[in-house]
Amino acid sequence: MRAHGDEAQKASMAAASNLGKPRQSGQGLSCCMMWRTVTSLVNQSYPQKRDGKSCLRLPGEHRPMRACIQRVSAAQVVVAGEVVGRIDAGLLVLLGVAQGDEERDALMLADKIAGLRIFNDDAGKMNRALADVGGAMLVVSQFTLLGDASQGRRPSFTAAAPPDVAERLYEAFVARVKAQGLTVATGRFRTHMDVTLTNDGPVTLIVESR
């Protein structure tokens, strides 16, 4: 599986590097065959989304807004010894804003997370959303969710949005959740934070806006 993955990645990068270059005589067929090879390798090596598209992203391709969601019995954020955000039972949401994200990404993700049915009903099944259990949400900015450690051992964070854009979309996310009548606590943007939590389950999900 790993070998196929490496081949797919190399083939996709080679094909992407040829985009925009002047086409020479007889080159059209080879490019077409190259893309067919990439598609075949990707379909064998990477999971498919519901719309049939591969989860593989080409170099430079836009990454969606990403959230790490943890069902908690308690969570809090401390800055310089001061508790700036705290909740009891509910959701801790670590939110990563990517380059190219727009307000629609923030709104879509806010609606999705607020409606996630990951709380147990009377039968012990995950069938209730945050509002159904009277829970709260703690939202913390987390640009490192966009980190890429595929090359070397030092992660690259170039996929993360600039701080001013990230803060604006982070605030749009928070406002959208509050507009649904939910209790929302937050961390503090562009600040070193100590985040503590008690994961209930444990239950942890990664959700993206696209």
HELIX and SHEET records of a PDB file:
HELIX    1   1 ARG A    2  SER A   17  1                                  16    
HELIX    2   2 GLN A   27  SER A   45  1                                  19    
HELIX    3   3 GLU A  103  ALA A  114  1                                  12    
HELIX    4   4 ALA A  131  VAL A  133  5                                   3    
HELIX    5   5 PHE A  143  LEU A  146  5                                   4    
HELIX    6   6 PRO A  163  ALA A  179  1                                  17    
SHEET    1   A 5 GLU A  82  ILE A  87  0                                        
SHEET    2   A 5 ARG A  66  VAL A  79 -1                                        
SHEET    3   A 5 GLY A  90  GLY A  96 -1                                        
SHEET    4   A 5 ALA A 136  SER A 141  1                                        
SHEET    5   A 5 THR A 183  THR A 186  1                                        
SHEET    1   B 3 GLU A  82  ILE A  87  0                                        
SHEET    2   B 3 ARG A  66  VAL A  79 -1                                        
SHEET    3   B 3 ASP A 194  GLU A 208 -1                                        
SHEET    1   C 2 PHE A 119  ASN A 120  0                                        
SHEET    2   C 2 MET A 126  ARG A 128 -1                                        
END                                                                             
